[in-house]
């Protein structure tokens, strides 16, 4: 019960932050890009109808189905992670990934596209949003933790946590 409450509370807050920033981008960036650091970073409203880096444009139903399936797997994983304090970073990471997926799923369902608005012009990185940050940084942190913190024996505890 406590795990469910934490997931719902934290997830709701993170999704709200994502949706608020997208709403602000939709209303405040319509007049064109706003340079924050010249040649480095700007805010630029875009509508992404594809996946990361603009791949698979206009495949809305595909993305909704894949995201829904991924969410089911991520939620299942969240409840499989042992309650041990050692695994708290993985649980937090899972909440961020779930929240990012939900944030972009809301956009796809409600608008038919994902609102992106942050652009790193220094490296000409594709325009992204807060939900993308949740997912990408969490994935990197999960990889680092799995490679350098957790051992194979730690993951056997996930199986023992089965109901």
Secondary structure, 3 states (H helix, E strand, C coil): CHHHHHHHHHHHHHHHHHHHHHHHHHHHCCCCCEEEECCCEEEEEEEECCCHHHCCCCCHHHHHHHHHHHHHHHHHHHHHCCCCHHHHHHHHHHHHHHHHHHHHHHHHHHCCCEEEEEEECCCCCCCECHHHHHHHHHHHHHHHHHHHCCCHHHHHHHHHCCC
